Amino acid sequence: MNVSAWSIRNPVPAAMLFVLLTLAGLMSFRSMKVQNFPDMDLPVVIVTALLPGAAPEQLESDIAQRLETPSPRRRGSSTSRAH
């Protein structure tokens, strides 16, 4: 007799084992120390561009598109996003 056949015939013990293991995992997760979650600071560059008196469309076409275009001078840069 294998475990799967026994679990199909007796679903209550299998369900109780599942609940017990889930609770044990949740309790273990909550008891983890902060040192197990490393504090990661990813490198970020923030650029602010101002063009006084310009419409948003003009600022986007004149400044933002040029800043967002990848440049070969930026080594190690993988993405560029505008917010």
MDTraj code that builds the backbone (N, CA, C; nanometers):
import mdtraj as md
import numpy as np

residues = "MET ASN VAL SER ALA TRP SER ILE ARG ASN PRO VAL PRO ALA ALA MET LEU PHE VAL LEU LEU THR LEU ALA GLY LEU MET SER PHE ARG SER MET LYS VAL GLN ASN PHE PRO ASP MET ASP LEU PRO VAL VAL ILE VAL THR ALA LEU LEU PRO GLY ALA ALA PRO GLU GLN LEU GLU SER ASP ILE ALA GLN ARG LEU GLU THR PRO SER PRO ARG ARG ARG GLY SER SER THR SER ARG ALA HIS".split()
xyz = np.array([
    [0.0859, -0.1176, 0.0000],
    [0.0000, 0.0000, 0.0000],
    [0.0906, 0.1241, 0.0000],
    [0.0643, 0.2148, -0.0913],
    [0.1448, 0.3364, -0.0973],
    [0.0741, 0.4522, -0.0252],
    [0.1457, 0.5607, -0.0064],
    [0.0948, 0.6745, 0.0702],
    [-0.0211, 0.7429, -0.0012],
    [-0.0143, 0.7541, -0.1320],
    [-0.1212, 0.8233, -0.2045],
    [-0.2530, 0.7471, -0.1961],
    [-0.2491, 0.6155, -0.2070],
    [-0.3726, 0.5368, -0.1962],
    [-0.4307, 0.5483, -0.0554],
    [-0.3451, 0.5444, 0.0451],
    [-0.3919, 0.5586, 0.1834],
    [-0.4527, 0.6970, 0.2065],
    [-0.3901, 0.8030, 0.1484],
    [-0.4404, 0.9392, 0.1650],
    [-0.5746, 0.9588, 0.0963],
    [-0.5954, 0.8909, -0.0140],
    [-0.7240, 0.9020, -0.0839],
    [-0.8342, 0.8346, -0.0019],
    [-0.8029, 0.7209, 0.0572],
    [-0.9032, 0.6517, 0.1389],
    [-0.9257, 0.7211, 0.2733],
    [-0.8240, 0.7873, 0.3273],
    [-0.8323, 0.8548, 0.4575],
    [-0.7911, 1.0014, 0.4402],
    [-0.8788, 1.0872, 0.3908],
    [-0.8380, 1.2250, 0.3612],
    [-0.8177, 1.3120, 0.4854],
    [-0.8777, 1.2792, 0.5972],
    [-0.8672, 1.3643, 0.7160],
    [-0.7232, 1.3702, 0.7690],
    [-0.6526, 1.2577, 0.7884],
    [-0.5139, 1.2692, 0.8360],
    [-0.4235, 1.3453, 0.7383],
    [-0.4454, 1.3268, 0.6091],
    [-0.3635, 1.3986, 0.5103],
    [-0.3909, 1.5485, 0.5173],
    [-0.5175, 1.5867, 0.5334],
    [-0.5518, 1.7282, 0.5444],
    [-0.4960, 1.7870, 0.6731],
    [-0.5014, 1.7106, 0.7823],
    [-0.4471, 1.7585, 0.9098],
    [-0.2960, 1.7764, 0.9014],
    [-0.2271, 1.6859, 0.8319],
    [-0.0833, 1.6986, 0.8129],
    [-0.0510, 1.8245, 0.7318],
    [-0.1306, 1.8499, 0.6293],
    [-0.1130, 1.9705, 0.5481],
    [-0.1292, 2.0954, 0.6338],
    [-0.2349, 2.1005, 0.7153],
    [-0.2596, 2.2166, 0.8012],
    [-0.1470, 2.2323, 0.9028],
    [-0.1021, 2.1213, 0.9620],
    [0.0058, 2.1259, 1.0600],
    [0.1349, 2.1792, 0.9985],
    [0.1701, 2.1302, 0.8805],
    [0.2922, 2.1779, 0.8134],
    [0.2796, 2.3239, 0.7719],
    [0.1616, 2.3669, 0.7285],
    [0.1406, 2.5067, 0.6918],
    [0.1568, 2.5972, 0.8135],
    [0.0961, 2.5584, 0.9253],
    [0.1091, 2.6378, 1.0484],
    [0.2534, 2.6423, 1.0970],
    [0.3223, 2.5300, 1.0899],
    [0.4628, 2.5273, 1.1308],
    [0.5464, 2.6202, 1.0424],
    [0.5191, 2.6216, 0.9135],
    [0.5912, 2.7103, 0.8223],
    [0.5636, 2.8564, 0.8506],
    [0.4377, 2.8902, 0.8777],
    [0.4031, 3.0292, 0.9090],
    [0.4672, 3.0740, 1.0406],
    [0.4672, 2.9864, 1.1405],
    [0.5300, 3.0212, 1.2678],
    [0.6809, 3.0383, 1.2508],
    [0.7426, 2.9543, 1.1699],
    [0.8861, 2.9665, 1.1447],
    [0.9171, 3.0954, 1.0714],
    [0.8331, 3.1308, 0.9769],
    [0.8542, 3.2544, 0.9011],
    [0.8444, 3.3764, 0.9912],
    [0.7473, 3.3766, 1.0811],
    [0.7297, 3.4905, 1.1726],
    [0.8422, 3.5007, 1.2737],
    [0.9044, 3.3890, 1.3087],
    [1.0102, 3.3934, 1.4095],
    [1.1481, 3.4227, 1.3502],
    [1.1565, 3.4417, 1.2192],
    [1.2855, 3.4728, 1.1571],
    [1.3353, 3.6079, 1.2048],
    [1.4629, 3.6162, 1.2268],
    [1.5245, 3.7405, 1.2699],
    [1.5398, 3.8348, 1.1511],
    [1.5578, 3.9613, 1.1812],
    [1.5732, 4.0617, 1.0761],
    [1.7006, 4.0372, 0.9966],
    [1.8022, 3.9806, 1.0574],
    [1.9278, 3.9575, 0.9874],
    [1.9133, 3.8585, 0.8721],
    [1.8069, 3.7783, 0.8752],
    [1.7840, 3.6845, 0.7659],
    [1.7226, 3.7516, 0.6436],
    [1.6776, 3.8763, 0.6593],
    [1.6272, 3.9559, 0.5481],
    [1.7274, 4.0677, 0.5232],
    [1.8211, 4.0509, 0.4320],
    [1.9241, 4.1535, 0.4131],
    [1.8648, 4.2844, 0.3631],
    [1.9181, 4.3938, 0.4132],
    [1.8762, 4.5261, 0.3707],
    [1.9522, 4.5599, 0.2432],
    [1.8805, 4.5649, 0.1330],
    [1.9444, 4.5885, 0.0045],
    [1.9140, 4.7295, -0.0428],
    [2.0164, 4.8019, -0.0772],
    [2.0022, 4.9344, -0.1359],
    [2.0479, 4.9264, -0.2805],
    [1.9524, 4.9294, -0.3713],
    [1.9858, 4.9225, -0.5130],
    [2.0274, 5.0609, -0.5615],
    [2.1270, 5.0674, -0.6480],
    [2.1706, 5.1981, -0.6978],
    [2.0633, 5.2620, -0.7858],
    [2.0318, 5.3870, -0.7557],
    [1.9276, 5.4596, -0.8281],
    [1.9791, 5.5994, -0.8590],
    [1.9506, 5.6462, -0.9773],
    [1.9830, 5.7831, -1.0169],
    [1.8517, 5.8541, -1.0457],
    [1.8319, 5.9688, -0.9827],
    [1.7106, 6.0480, -1.0044],
    [1.7507, 6.1777, -1.0731],
    [1.6861, 6.2060, -1.1843],
    [1.7156, 6.3262, -1.2616],
    [1.5900, 6.4126, -1.2643],
    [1.6042, 6.5398, -1.2282],
    [1.4939, 6.6346, -1.2344],
    [1.5268, 6.7380, -1.3414],
    [1.4375, 6.7531, -1.4379],
    [1.4589, 6.8480, -1.5470],
    [1.3478, 6.9525, -1.5435],
    [1.3867, 7.0780, -1.5424],
    [1.2909, 7.1882, -1.5408],
    [1.3072, 7.2724, -1.6661],
    [1.1966, 7.3146, -1.7200],
    [1.1963, 7.4066, -1.8334],
    [1.0831, 7.5048, -1.8061],
    [1.1129, 7.6131, -1.7342],
    [1.0070, 7.7062, -1.6936],
    [0.9304, 7.7622, -1.8132],
    [0.7981, 7.7642, -1.7994],
    [0.7121, 7.8208, -1.9022],
    [0.6794, 7.7266, -2.0161],
    [0.7292, 7.6047, -2.0125],
    [0.7047, 7.5103, -2.1219],
    [0.5817, 7.4253, -2.0913],
    [0.5130, 7.3868, -2.1961],
    [0.3989, 7.2964, -2.1825],
    [0.4512, 7.1556, -2.1549],
    [0.3716, 7.0698, -2.0906],
    [0.4170, 6.9329, -2.0627],
    [0.4587, 6.8565, -2.1880],
    [0.3878, 6.8774, -2.3001],
    [0.4236, 6.8079, -2.4236],
    [0.5611, 6.8519, -2.4739],
    [0.5902, 6.9814, -2.4611],
    [0.7198, 7.0323, -2.5049],
    [0.8308, 6.9786, -2.4146],
    [0.8073, 6.9731, -2.2852],
    [0.9064, 6.9190, -2.1925],
    [0.9333, 6.7723, -2.2245],
    [0.8268, 6.6990, -2.2579],
    [0.8448, 6.5575, -2.2907],
    [0.9256, 6.5410, -2.4187],
    [0.8930, 6.6187, -2.5219],
    [0.9627, 6.6006, -2.6494],
    [1.1041, 6.6570, -2.6466],
    [1.1268, 6.7687, -2.5780],
    [1.2590, 6.8322, -2.5799],
    [1.3560, 6.7727, -2.4785],
    [1.3083, 6.7368, -2.3617],
    [1.3984, 6.6968, -2.2543],
    [1.3853, 6.5480, -2.2196],
    [1.2650, 6.5045, -2.1849],
    [1.2456, 6.3704, -2.1284],
    [1.2883, 6.2597, -2.2245],
    [1.2551, 6.2723, -2.3520],
    [1.2916, 6.1665, -2.4464],
    [1.4427, 6.1558, -2.4611],
    [1.5125, 6.2660, -2.4548],
    [1.6589, 6.2612, -2.4628],
    [1.7191, 6.1981, -2.3381],
    [1.6601, 6.2272, -2.2220],
    [1.7125, 6.1693, -2.0987],
    [1.6851, 6.0195, -2.0897],
    [1.5718, 5.9746, -2.1448],
    [1.5345, 5.8341, -2.1364],
    [1.6024, 5.7478, -2.2421],
    [1.6591, 5.8082, -2.3448],
    [1.7262, 5.7324, -2.4495],
    [1.8547, 5.6730, -2.3918],
    [1.8733, 5.5408, -2.4045],
    [1.9951, 5.4799, -2.3506],
    [2.1199, 5.5391, -2.4135],
    [2.2183, 5.5605, -2.3329],
    [2.3434, 5.6182, -2.3784],
    [2.4543, 5.5144, -2.3627],
    [2.5453, 5.5035, -2.4595],
    [2.6549, 5.4064, -2.4456],
    [2.7510, 5.4432, -2.3323],
    [2.7447, 5.5672, -2.2829],
    [2.8347, 5.6081, -2.1748],
    [2.7918, 5.5517, -2.0401],
    [2.6662, 5.5101, -2.0279],
    [2.6172, 5.4579, -1.8999],
    [2.6446, 5.3082, -1.8936],
    [2.7564, 5.2698, -1.8365],
    [2.7905, 5.1281, -1.8254],
    [2.7113, 5.0655, -1.7110],
    [2.6651, 4.9446, -1.7313],
    [2.5955, 4.8714, -1.6271],
    [2.4504, 4.9118, -1.6113],
    [2.4038, 5.0075, -1.6894],
    [2.2662, 5.0506, -1.6819],
    [2.1806, 4.9517, -1.7586],
    [2.0774, 4.8996, -1.6907],
    [1.9958, 4.7998, -1.7583],
    [1.8588, 4.8545, -1.7980],
    [1.8031, 4.9470, -1.7200],
    [1.6719, 4.9988, -1.7520],
    [1.6672, 5.1484, -1.7292],
    [1.5718, 5.2102, -1.7967],
    [1.5457, 5.3527, -1.7791],
    [1.3958, 5.3699, -1.7749],
    [1.3451, 5.4305, -1.6652],
    [1.2004, 5.4465, -1.6502],
    [1.1677, 5.5912, -1.6180],
    [1.0539, 5.6361, -1.6655],
    [1.0038, 5.7692, -1.6320],
    [0.8822, 5.7526, -1.5441],
    [0.8711, 5.8372, -1.4434],
    [0.7566, 5.8308, -1.3521],
    [0.6784, 5.9589, -1.3589],
])
top = md.Topology()
chain = top.add_chain()
for i, resn in enumerate(residues, 1):
    res = top.add_residue(resn, chain, resSeq=i)
    for name in ("N", "CA", "C"):
        top.add_atom(name, md.element.get_by_symbol(name[0]), res)
traj = md.Trajectory(xyz[None], top)
